[in-house]
Amino acid sequence: MKALPVEPSNTPLAIGSRIRAARQAQRMTIGEVAEAVGLTKGFLSRLERDLGSPSVTTLVALCQILSVSIGDLFRLPETHLTRSGQGPRISMGGEGIVERLLTARPEQRVQVIQSVIEPHGSGESALYAVDCEVEVLYIARGRLIFILANGQIELAAGDAMSFPGREPHSWVNTTDEETVVLWILVPAASR
């Protein structure tokens, strides 16, 4: 079997911020961790700023104390990029609206939807609810009348509102100008 040539990377592995985050998640001070692992506070501080490299033994000890796996320190974060206007179109109902999903489809923790609402566009005629715990709406541009069972609220650019996700609601753009809204659903809606 022929070995594949592996070209070493000159990119340094920056694990210091992950070590610091793990330490802070455990609510431990630099002094407490340094003492538990047998390091000086100065050396641990340099490690957290990626100004030094730990030995394998030190790295294993740090991971044990901080309850983190070594693999987690080196794992690249999962990222998702949605360029402006390129998110997949979805439909949550209503008229005169273009909705785009800004978060990755498989993301279950949170869902962000951008709604571009034409003048006089509206949500469903009957109040509806979304299957999530919390909904947040942010008016990026324009104005919107937000309708709840017990009344309505006029929102303008820069306004944000949060409410229980299963609360029946609807909305309408009563102006002659386009309105842009960001909806944040936690966790992602199953609707």
Secondary structure, DSSP 8 states (H G I E B T S, - for coil): ----------S----HHHHHHHHHHTT--HHHHHHHHT--HHHHHHHHTTSS---HHHHHHHHHHHT--HHHHH---------TT-S-EE--S-EEEEEEE-S-TT--S-EEEEEEEEEEEES-SS-B--SSSEEEEEEEESEEEEEETTEEEEEETT-EEEEETTS-EEEE--SSS-EEEEEEEES----
